[in-house]
Amino acid sequence: MKFLNKIIHELLAQNPDLSEFNIVLPGKRPIVFIRQILEENNYSGFLPNFFTIEELIDRIADKQPVQGISLWLFAFDVYRSLGLIPKDDFADFLKWFPTLQKDWDDILKFSESDEAVLQYMFDEERIKEWAQDLGEDDDVPRKKFLNFWQNMNVFLPVLKKKLQEKNWATSGMIHETAKARIADFAENTSENFIFCGFNAFTPVEEKLVRSLLRRNKGQCFFQADHYYFDDERQEAGKFLRNHKTWKEFDDNRAFQWIEDDFNQPKNIKVYEVSGNVTQTKVLPEIFKEIENKTYSNTAVVLLDENLLPASLDVMYGVENLNITMGFPLKNLSFSNAVKQLFYLQKQLEKNKSSYYYRDIFPILEELPKSAEDEVIISNFRTKIEERNIVYISKKLLDELLSGLSYYGLLKKAGHTGVYLDMLIAFCKRIKWLEIDDIQYENVSHFENAFRIIKNQLSPYDFEIKMETLEILINQHVNSESIDFQGEPLRGLQIMGLLETRLLNFENVIMLSVNEGKLPLGNSQNTYIPFDIRRYFDLHTFLENDSIYAYHFYRLIQDSRNVHLLYNALSSGVNTGEKSRFITQIEMESSHKIEHLIIENSSEPIASQPIEILKTEIVMERLQKWKEKVSASHLTSYLYNPIDFYLSKILKTSETDEIEEELSVKNYGNLVHYSLQEVYEILKGKVLKEKDLQNSIKEIDQYINIAIEKLKHQPEFYEKGMNFIHRAIAKKVIENVLNHDLELVRSGNTLEILDIEKRFENVDFYLDGSDKISFFGFIDRIDRLNGTLRIIDYKTAKIKNLTVKIDEGNVAEYFHNSERKQALQLCIYHYVVQNLPEFWGLPIETGIWSFAEAKKGVVSLQFDKGSIDDAMQSVKNLILEILNPDLSFIENIQPYSK
C-alpha cells in the first residue's frame, strides 16, 4: 500500500504520537491497512482518530440525518397538508419524489441558493409556455411540468422549514447547514485533520479543507500521476488540476504528491469475452499467471455486482479471499419470492375469484419451507399438473394448501398493516428452519425491513395500498446488501471500484470494463436539464465520468499486471462495447497491450450418439416386454431406440406439465375421447340417419364429457386459443359424423361393432417356439356393407399407406419411421385376423385423420406383397430389438431448415 505508507511515514516524521491527528478518508476500507502499516512500523502509541468526510460534515452540522422511507412519509404528510393540485396519493407521490429529492440535495450541495434554482426552473418553463399555444388543458405535458415546478417552489421551502423544526436534515440540508458553520469550526477547533486520497470535493467539503489548511489545522495528501495530471485532455486529472490552483498551496505548502508510476513497465491484457458470466470462467487461467499463489497483492474488481456468485464459483481453489463488496439483497431467492408475494396480492385485487398458477408456483418453490410444507406443496403441484389447472379457484386452493404454514400470505390481504405483521411472523418462524447462512441473512434483512416500515408508518394516518407497500419494500431492499466477512489483509481481494480508493495492488483483474459500466455514462435520473445543471455548477454525467476515470487510472498506475475483461456480446442494455478508458490507454499510453479474444464454444457437449448396451438385466426386461408388445412400442423404437429404452425398459415417463394452450397431443385426445363417447352409444347398432343427426346435436355434451376425462377445467376452454381449439375439435367431430351420415344416406349399411377394442395375448411367432404377444386398443371397428373396417384415429396427416414389399426389401421394409402408420395398420390387420369373433370376414384397415376428417377413412393398400410379407418385416424389426449383440443407439433427428 504505497500511498498509505507514504502518508504514515510523513505523519510519524511530524509527530511520533499519531493520536494528535484526525485522519479523514473517502471511505472506511483503508483503516485496516493503516493499522497494519503501523504494526509493521512497530508503532506502540494510541491510534489516530478516523473519519469519513461525510461523518465530519455531519459532526459540524449537528443535525439528525433523515432519508429513505422516513423522509418520504414525512414529506408526503407535508405535501398533503398544502392542498396542492394534483392531489397525488402516496403511490403517485413516490413516483416522483425520490428523484426530486436527489435533485434537491444536489442543488443544496452545489449551488448558492436552492430557492434560486427552483425559481429558475419555474421561470424557464413559463418562458417555454409563452412560446407555444397550449390552451387551457392542464394535461398537456408542458403545462404539467410548469405546474410541477410551481408546486415545488411552494412545497420544498415548506418541507425544509418543517424538517428544520424537528432538527432533521437531508444530506443536502446537512451540507447547507455545515457551510454556514465551517468558518467557526475551523477557527475554534484545536484538532489537526489529515485529508487523504481525495479527488472531487463538494463546495462545502472544499471550503472545509481550505479553511483548515489556511489555519494550519489541516493537511491534504493527494495521489496523482503525471500521466493524467499534466495532460489537460485527460479527464481523470480534472479535479486534481483544479485543487493545485488553490492559493493554500504555495512555497510553504507543496501539493503532495504527483508521482510518475503510470509510465512504469506494466503487462496489460485486454480480453474480449463472448458473454457476461463467461468473463468469470477466464479467472482461473489468469490466476495461473500470478506467481504469488497466496494472491496477497491481487484484486478482482467487479464493475457488475451481479457477477459475484459466478466469480466465487470459479474461485473454489483460492484458500484465502476477502469480499469487500456486498451482495445485493434483491438478487437472492427469498427476495424474488417476496416480490412474487406482492405481485400476487396485486393480481388478487384484479381477479378475486381465482389464482393464476404461475403466480403461485414460484412462491412455493422459492420460500424456505419445513418438511411438512414440502409434502403439502408436492401434493398440490401433482394435482394441479395432473388436472392441468391454469386458474385455481379459491375453494380448490383452500382445499389443497390450507395446511401450509404460511397459507395466510397467499390469501387476499385485508389491510397492509395486518399483512406486514404476517410477514414479520413468517420471517421469525423460518429462521428456525435448516437454512444456509446467506439465506438466513436474507430473511433477517427482510424481517428488519418489514419492522422498519411498520414503525415508520405508525405515526401517519393516510392509507397505504399494497402497491405502495411493495414500492417501499423494493426501495429499501434495492439499497441493501449482505456483507461478507473475511480476512482483508491476506489473500485475494474481491471488491467494487469505489472500494479500491487509496489501495494499491500489484495484480489488478477488472471485469465488465464496458461502456455504460465504466464510466456509467449519461444515466442520471434527474428532472433538471443538463444546461441548467451546468449553469448552477451542479454535477452532470461529465463530472461523474471524470471521477470514474480517476478511480480507474489511479488503481492501475501502481500495478504491474493489469487484466481488463469486457463482455463483447450485445444483450439488453449492454451494447458489447468496450470502455472508452481501454481505448484511451490503447491510443495514448506508451504501454504495449496484448489483446485476447475469448469465445464460447458452440459445440454440443456430447457429439456422439448415446449407445446403451444390452446387458443381462436389459435382456431380462426385454423378455418381460415380449409378453405385452404394442404397435406404438415398435413405432417408438423406429423414431428413436433410446426413447424405447427409456420408456419400455427403464419404465420412465415424462412429467406432467401445465398447458396454458392445448397441446397437439391433448387436442387429439379431446377429439378422440369425444368420438368415443359418440359411438359408444351407437355401438352394436346398424346406423340410421336419425341416430347420427341426434349425435350431431349433442356434440357439445360429448366434448364436455371428454374434457372431464382429460381432467381439465371447463373454463380452460372459455377464451383465447383454447376456445378456438374446442371449436375446431367440434368441427372435426361434425365432419366425422356427417361423413358417416352421407354413407348411410347413400344406401350403405354401416354397423358399429366396437369402440376402443382391447386385445391382448395375440401370439406372434418369431423363430420356432419363440414368440411375442401383441396387446393394444383399436379405436373403432365397424362393418361397412359386410366388410370389416379396422380404423385408427390420427391427429396428423396420412402418409405412406401404400405398401410395396418384394423379396428385395422385405427384410427391412418397416425399419423406417416414415412407414410407421402402415406398420401399425399391418399389426392391427394381423391381430383381427387372429381374433375368433372376426374369423372369415373380409378385413380392411385404415386411418381417419382429424386433419382431413372430410376424406373419411384412408385404407392400407398393398401394391406389392401381402400381409404375410409385411409381418415378416415386422418380425425382423422385433428380432433386431431382441438381438443382444445390437445396442440401443440414439437416432439424432436432423434439424429442419
N, C-alpha and C positions, 0 to 999 in steps of 0.2 A: 504494500500500500504506500507507494512512493510519495504521493501528495500529503497524506496524513502524517507520514514520518517527518516530512519537512516542517510541517506545522508544529508538531510536538517538539522537535529539536529547537526550533526558533523560540517557542514559549519557555522551554527549560533554560535556554540561554538567558532569557529575560528575567526569569524568576524560578528558582528551584521548587517553590511551593505553588503548584498549579491550582490550589483551591482559591487563589485570588482571581482566577479567570472564570468567566461565563462563556462557554463555547456554544455559539449559535449555528445550527446546521439546517440544511434544506429538509432533512428527514432524520429519523432516529436510527436508521440502519447502520451508519458508520460508528456509533458509540461503542459497540462491542469490539470493533477493530482498534479504536483508540485505546481502549483498556488493554488489549493485547500488546500494542506498541509500548505502552507504559510499563507493562510487565517485563517485556524484553529489555527495556532500558533500566530495569531494576529500580523503578520509581517506588518509593515507600511512603509517600505523603498522602494527604487527602486528595480525592479526585476533584477535578473541576466540576462546576455545575453545567448541565447540558440542557439546551432549549432548542426547540424548532422556532423558526421566526414567527410562525403563527401563534405559538404559545407566548412569545414575548409581546406581540401586538395585543393579544388578549389580556395579558397582565397589565399593560399600560391603559387599555380602555376600561378595564374593570367592569365589564358588562356580562350578563348571563347570556351565552350564545343560545340561539333558538334556530332550529332548522327542521326540515322534513315534515313529518305528519303534524307535529305540534304547531309548527308555523302555519301550515296550510289551514288547519282547523281554526286557529285564531284569526288568520287573515280573512277567511270566509265569513266568520262571525262579524267582522268589521265591515266587509263588503255588503253583507246582507242588511246591516243596520243603516247604510247610507241610502237605500232605496233606489239604486242606480238602475238604468234600463240598458240592456236586458236584465231581467231578474233571474240570473242563472241559478240553478240548483247546484249542490255541491259537486255532482258528477261533471256538469258543464264547466264549473269553476276550475276543476282540476285539469281540464283540457288545455287551459292557457296560463294558469298562474305559475306553475313551476318554471316554465320558460321565461315568463316575465320577471320572476324573482331573480333568476340568474342574470338577466339583463340589468335589473335594478342594482344588484350587487356590483356588477361591472361598472355601472355609472358612478356608484358611491366610491368605488376604489380608485378609479382612474380620472374622473372629471372633477372640476372645481365645484360644480353645483348640480345635484340631481334634478332640482326643480327647473334649471335652465334647459337641461336635455329634454325633459318631459314636455316643457312648453314648446321647444323647438320641434319635436315630433308632431305635436298638435298643430303648430303653425304650418309646417310643411304639408301636412295632409289637407289643411284648409286651402292652401295655395293650389294644390293639385285639383281640389274640388272646383275651384273657380274656373279652372281651365276646361271643365267638362260640363255638359248639360246632363246632370244626374237626376233631375226630377226630385220628387219628394219621397221616393221609396227608400225606406231605411234598410232594405235587404240588399241594396246594391253594394258589392264588396267594398268600393271606395268609401261609401257612406258608413259602412260598418266599421271600417278601420279608423275613420275620423272619430266616430262615436267612442271607439275603444280608447283612443288617446285622450279624448276629452274626459272620459271616466277616470283614466289613470292619473290625470292631473288633480283629480279630486281624491281618489282612493289612496294612492301611495303616500301623500303627505299625512293623511289621517292615520293610516296604518303605522307610519313611523312614529307619530305622536303617541299612539296607543301603546306601542312597544316600549317606547321610552318611559312611559308612566310605570311600566312594570319592571324597568331596568333590564329589559330583554333587548337583544340586538341580533340582526342577521350578520353574516360575515362582512358585508359591505358597510353596515352601520358601525361595526366594531372598528373598521379601518377609518371611517369618518370621525368617530369619537377619539381614536388614538391620535389622529392627525393634529387635533387641537391640543393634545396633552404632551406631545413629543418634546417640545421645547423645554417645558418644566421638568419632564422626566430626565432629559439629558443634562440639564443644569444641576439638578438636585441629587442625582444618583452618585454613589461613591463606588459603584461596581465597574469592573473592566470587562467589556464584551468583545469576543473574538468571532468575527463572521467568516465562515469557512465555505469555500466552494460554491458560492452563489453565481448565478448567471444573470437572470432577469429579476428585477425588483418591481413591485407596485410603487406608485408615487409615495405612499405612506412609508413603505419599507425603506425606500431610498432616503427619504427625509430623516428617518430614524438613524440609519447607518451614518449618514453625513453629519448629522448633529453630534453623534458620539465621537466621530473622527475629529471634528473641529475642536472638541473639548478634551482631546487626548484620553477619552474614556473608551475608545474602541479601536480595534484593528481589523483589517479586511484582507483576507487571503483568497486570491482568485487562482483558478487553474486554467491558464490559457496556453495556446500554442501559436508560434509564429506562422504556421501554415495557414490557419484561418483568421488569425488576428490581423496580420499585416495586409491581407488581401481584402480590399473594400467590397469585392464581389461576393465574398464568402459570407453567407447569411449566418453561419454558426458564430461568427465573431461580432455580430451586430451590437449586442448589448454590452459586451466587454469593451469594445472600442469606445462606446459612449461613457462607460464608467471611468475609463482612463482620463477623460477630459475633465473630470471633477476637479475643482480648484483645491480640494483637500489633498490631492496627490501633487506634491511639489518636490523640491530638492531635499526637504527634510523627511518626507514620507514617500517612499517609492511605491509604485504599483507592482504588487507581488502576486504571482510570478508569471512571466511569459517564458515558456520552455520551447525547446526545439526537439520534441520527441516524435512528432508525426512522420518526419522525413527519415527517421532511423530505419534500418533494414527490417522489412516485415514480409511474412508469407501470407498473401491474401488470396483466398479462393472464393469464387462465386459459383454457386450451384443453382442451375436452372432445373427445378424439380416438377415433375408432372403430377400434381395433386397436393392437397394441403397436408393431410396426415402422412403422406409419403415422405415429407421432409424429416419426420422423426425417425423413419427407417434408415436414414443416412447416418444418424448419430453414431451407431456402433463402429462404422467404418472410420469416421472422423476420430473417435476415441483411440483407435489403433495407432494413429499418427502421433499421439501425445506421449512423450517419453515418461513423464511423471505419472505413474499409474494410480497414485492417490488422488490425482486431479485436484490437488490443493490450491492450484493457481489457475483454475479453469472456471469459466462462467458460461452457462447456456442461457441465453436471453430470449424469452418468448414474447414476441410482439403481439401474438394472438393467444390470449389466456386459455382458449378452448383446446389448445394443443397439449396442455399439461398432462391429462390422463394418458394420451398416446405416448408422450415423451417418457413418462415414468415406466410404461410397459417395456420400453426397449432399454431401460437403464437398470434392469434387474441385477446385472453383474457388477454394478458400482457399489462398493462396500459402504462408503460414506457419502451422503449427499444432503444438501440443505435446501429446502424450498422456501424462498423468501416471499414469493408472490402467494396470495391467497387463491383458493379455488372458488370460482363463482358459485354461489348457492343456487342460482337459477338453473344450472346445468345438471343438477342431481335428480335422481328418480323421484324422491319424495316431493321435490319442488314441482315436478311435472304433474304428479298426482294431485297436489293441491290446486294447481291451475285447472286441472280437469274437473275437480270438485266444484269450483266456482263456475266453470263453463256449464256444468250440468245444472247448477241452480238457475243460471240464466235461461237455459233451454226449457226448464220446468215452468218458468214464467210464461213461455210462449205456448208450450204444449203440456197441459196439465193432466192429460189422460193416459199418456204412455211415455216410455223411455226408449230412446234410440240405442240399440245395443252397442254402437261404437262409443257412446258417451259413458257407458258403464264398464265395459271390459278393461280399458286402460287403467281405470281407478283400482279395480280389483286386482289387477296384475302388479301395479307398482307400489301400492300401500303395503307397509310391513304388516304381517298377519301371523296369528297363532296357528297351531296345528289344527285346532277346531275350525277356525276360519278357512283354512286350506281345504278341508273336506267339504264344507258348505259351498265354497267357490267352485271347486272341481265339479260337484254335482250340478250346480247352476249352469256352468258352461256346457256340460254334456247335454243337459236337457234343452238348452236354448239352441245349440248347434244341431242336435238331433231333429228338432222340430222346425229348424230354420226360422226362428222368430226374429224378425228385424226390429219390430216395435213391440216392446214388452209392456204389457198392461200393468198398472199399479197393483192389481189383485195378484197377478202371477209373480211379480217381483216380491211382494209381501210373502207369498206362499213359499218361494224358493230361498229368499235371503233374510227373512226376519230374524233368524238365529245369529246373523253376523254381528260381531261385537261393535262394529261402527255403522250399523244399518241406518241409524238416525241421520248420518251425514248424507245419505243418498236420497232422503226424502225432502220434499219442498220445505224450506225453512220459513217459519212464520215471521221471524224477526232476526235482524242481523246480530243483535246482541246475544240472543239465545244461540245462534249458530257459532259465534265466536267462543262462547262457553263450551260448546260441544267439541270444537276443535282443540281447545286447551286441554280438556279432559282426555281426549283421544291421544294427544301428544304425550301427556303424562303416563298414560297406560302403555303405549307401545315402547316406551323407553325401558320397560321391564322385560321386553322380549329379547331373544338372542339375535341382536343385530350388530353389524360391524361398526367400528369406531366412527367412520366417516358418516354413515347413516345416522348414528346416534347424535353426532354434531349437527347434522342437517335438521333432524327433528327438534333438537334443543333450540336452534336458531329460530325455527318457526314458532315454537311454543313461546319464546321470548317476544317475537314479533306480534303474535296474537295478543299477548298480555299488554304490550306497549300500546297497541291500537285500542284495546278495550279501555285502558286507563286514560288515554288521550281523548277518547270520545265522551267519557262520562260527564265532563262539565258542560257539554253543549246539548241543546235541546232539538237541533234540527235532524231531520230524518236521513238516515244513511241507507241507501239502497244496496242490494247485493252487488250490483255492478260497481258501485263506488267503493265498497269494501274490497272488492277484487283489485281495483286500481291502487288503493292504499297499500295493500299487501304486496302487490307486484313492485311498486315504487320502493318499498322498504327492502324487499328481497333482492332487487336488482343492484342495490348498493352494498349488499352484504357478501362476505366471502368467508370460507373456512380457512383459518390459519393453520399452517403446519409447523410442527416443532422439529428442530434438527440441530446439527452442530455447525454454527456459522463459521467457525474458524478452521474446520477440517473438511476435506473432500470437495466434491463437485457442488457448485452453486447454481441453482436454478432460480431465475429472477425475471422480473419485468424490467423495462428500460429505465423507469424512474427509480427503481431500487438500486441501480448501479451508480447513482450520484456519489462522488468523492472516492469511489472504489476503483481500483485498477487490477487488471488480470493479465497474465501472460498469454493465455489462450482464451479467445472470445468466439463463441459459436452463436450466431444470431439467426433465428428462424422467422419466416414471414416478412422478409425485408421487401415488401411490396408497396407500390404507390397506393395510398389510402390507409396503410398501416404505419408506414414511416415515410414521410410525415402523414398525419391524418388528412391533410388537405382541407378543402373548403367544406367542412361538415359541421360547422357551427349551427346549433339550433337557437336562433335568435329572432326577435322582432325588429331589431334595429338594423337598418340597411348599412352596407359596407361603407358608403361615403360619409354617413353621419358618424359611424364609429371612428373613422379616420379624423373627421373634423374635431371631435371631442377627445381625441387621443385614447379611445378605448381600444383594447386589444382586438385584433382581427385574426383571421386564419394565417395571415402573413407572419405576425409575431409568433404565433404558435409554431409555425414551420421553422422559424429561427431557433426557437427553444429546443425543438426536437433535433434540429441539425447539430446544435451544440452538444447535446447528450450523446449523439451518435459519434461525432468526431472525437469528443473527449474520451469516450470509452475505448476507442481503438488506437488513440495516439500513443499510449504506453504499452500496447500489446505487441507481441512478436508474431503470433499466429492468429489470423482472423479468418473465420469461415462464415460467409454470408449466403443464406439459403432463401430462395423465394419460390412461390408457387406460380408456375407458368401457365396453369390451366385457367381459362375463363369460366367462372361459375358464379351465378347470382351477382352480388355486388363486386366480387373480385374480378378485375379485368385481366389478371395474368400478367400485369406489367411490373417490372422490377422497379424498386425505389429509385428516384432520381439521384439520391445520395450515392448509390452504386455507380450510376453513370458519371457523376461528378468525379469520383475517385478514378474511374477509368480514363476520363478525358483530361483531368487537371493534375493528378498526382504523378509523382515520378516512380511509383511502385509498379512492378510487373505483376499483373493479375492473372491468375490461372482460372480458366473457365471450364466448368464441368457440366454436362447435361445428364440428368438422371431421369430415365423414363420408366414408367410402369410397364412390365411385361404383360402383353395381352394374350400370351399363350395359355391354353387351358391347363388346369392343374394336372389332369390325367389325360394324356394324349392317346393312350392305348385303350381299346375296348375292355370292359370288365369281363373277366373269364372266371367261371365257377366250375371247379372240377366235380365230377360225380363220385363223391366219396361213398363209403359204405353206408353211412347214415342217409345220404341223399338217395341212394338206390332203394333203401328200405322205405323211404317216403314215396318213391315212385311206384313201388309195388302196391302200396296202400292206395295211391292215386288211381291205379288201374281198375279199382273196384267201382269208381264213380267218375267217368270221363264225360265231359260235355263238349259240345261243338265250340263253345266260347273259350274253353281251355286251349283248344288247338289254334284258334284264331289269335289268342293272346300270345301263344308261342311264336306264331308266324310274325306278329308285329314286333316282338322283342323277347327273345328267350329269357332275359333277365327278369322281365315282368312276370313271366310264367313261374320262374323260380321263386320270386318273392311272394307271390300270391298263393301258389299251389303247393310249394314245398315248405316255405317258411310260414305260410298261413298269415302273412301280414296283410293289412288293408289300409287304404287311405283314410285319414281322419276326416270327420265331417267338418265342413266349413260353412259358415253362414253365407247364403247367397242373397245379395240385395237385388240382383237381377237374375231371373230364372236361367239356369244353365241349360245347355243343349241336352244334357242327359236328363234333367228333370222335366224339361219341356216334352221330351219323348215319353217319359213316364206318365206325364199328365194326360197325353192323348191315349197312351196305351191303357192306362187304368180306366179312363172314361169309356173306351171301346169295350173293355172287358165287362164293365157294368151294363152297357147297352145290350151286348149279345148274350150275357149270362141269362137275361130274362127270356131271350128268344131261343135259347138252346133246346134242341130236341124237337123243334117245330119246322115245318115247311113254311117258309116266309110268305106272308101276304102283304099286299100294298099297305093295308091299314096298319099292320104291325110296324112297318118301317116309318110310316107317316107319324104315328104316335111317338115313336122313338125320337124322331127329329124334333118334335115339340118339347121333349123332356131333356134335351141335351144339357141345358144349364144345371139341371138337377144331378145328372150323371157326372158332370165336371166337378160339382161341389163334393160329391162322394169321393172322387179321385183326389181332390185337394186334402180331404181328411186322411186318405191313405198315405199321402205324401207327408202328413203331419205338418202341413203348412197352415198358417192363419188365413182365413178368408180375406182379411184386409190387405194381405200381401199382394192381392191381385186387383186392388181397387184403383190404383193410379200408376202413372208412369209406364215404363216399358213392360212391366208385368201385366198391366191391364191389356196392353197390345198382344202379349204372348197368349193370354187367355182367349182373346178374341180370335187370334189365328188358330189356336187349338180347336175352338168351336167350329171354325170354318172347315178345318180338316175333317173333323168328325162328320159334319154335314155332307162333305164331299164323298166320304166312305159310304154313308147311309144312302145318299142319293144314287151312288153307283149301283149299290145292291137293289135299290128301288127300280132303277131303269132295267136291270136284268129281269126282275120279276114282271114288270110291265110288258117286257118284250116276249113274255111267254115262257121264260126259263123257269126250271124248278130248282129252287135254292133252299137247302136244308142245313141248319147249323147243327153239327154233330157234337162239337166240344170246344170249350174255351179254356186257355191255359192248361192244356192237356199235359199232365205229368207222366213221364215214363222213366223207368229205371230197370236195372238188371237185364238190359238188352245186350246179349253177348255178341262179341265180335272177335273172331279167332284170328290170331296173328300167325304163329307157326306151330303146327301140331296142336297140342292141348293148351298152349299158351293163349290167353285171351284177355280182353278188357271188357268192361261193361259200360254201355252208354247210359246216361241219365240226362234229364233236362225237361224243358217245358216247351210245348208248341203253342204259339199264340192263338191260332184258330184252325180248326178242322171243319170243313163243310163239304157238302156234296152238291155239285152243280151238274144237273142233267145226267146224274148217275156216276159222274167222275169225282173221285175223292180228291179234295184240294187241301194241301198242307201249306198254310200261309204263315209267313213270319213278317211282323211289322218292323219297319226300319225308319229312323228319322232321316238318315242320309239318302242320297240319290242311289239309284240302282246302277250297278256296273258289273260287267263280265259274267253274265248269267248264261252265256253260250259256251258250252264245254266242247273242247276239241282235243280228245285224247286218242293217241295212237301208240304203237309199240315204242316209238322213239322218245316219247315224253311221259309215258305212264308212271315211271319211277318217281319223278319229281314234279308232277304237274301241279300239285297243291302246295309245293314248297315256295309259295309266292303269296304275299299278303294281299296282293291285288285281286286274288281269286277267293278271298275268304267267304264272300257271300255264297258263291257256288258250293264251296266246301260244306258250309253249314246246311244248305238245302240237300246235298247228297246224303249227309248223315241222317237228316230227318226222313228222307226217302227210304233209306235202309231200315231205320227204326220202325216206321209204319208198316213196311213190308213184313216185319217180323212180329207185329202185334196181332194176336189171334183174331181180335174183333174186326180187323180190316183185311184179312186174308182174301185173296181172289179179286179184290176191287181194283179197277184201273186207278193209278195214282198220278197226280200232278202236283209238283211243288213250286212255290213261287214267293215272291216278296211284294208286299204292298208298302210303298214308300210314302211317308207323310209329306215329303217334299213335292211329290207328284201324285197326290191322292186321287185326282180325277182319272188317272190312267187305269186305276184298278190294279189287279194282280198281274205282275210280270213273271212268267213261268220260266223255270230252268229248261234249257234246250240242249240236246246232245247233237251237235253237228257230226262229231266223230266219237266213237266209243259208246260205252253203256255205263249203267250204274255200277256194274261189277268192276269195270275198269277204273271208275272213279274211286271205288272203295279200295282198290289195290293201291292207288296213290295215297289215300288216307292211311292205309296200313303202313306204308313206307314212312310217312310222317311220324306216326306213333312209334315205330321202331327206332327212328332217329332219336326221339325224346328218351326212349328207354335204353339206348346204347350207352353202356358205361364208359366207352372209350371216347365219346364225343362230349366235350364240355359245353356248358351253357355259355355262349359268347354274346356279348351285348351287340345289339343291332343299332348302330348310331344313325339316327334319322338325319338325312341331309336337310339343311335349311333351304326353304323355297325362296327363290329370288323374285 
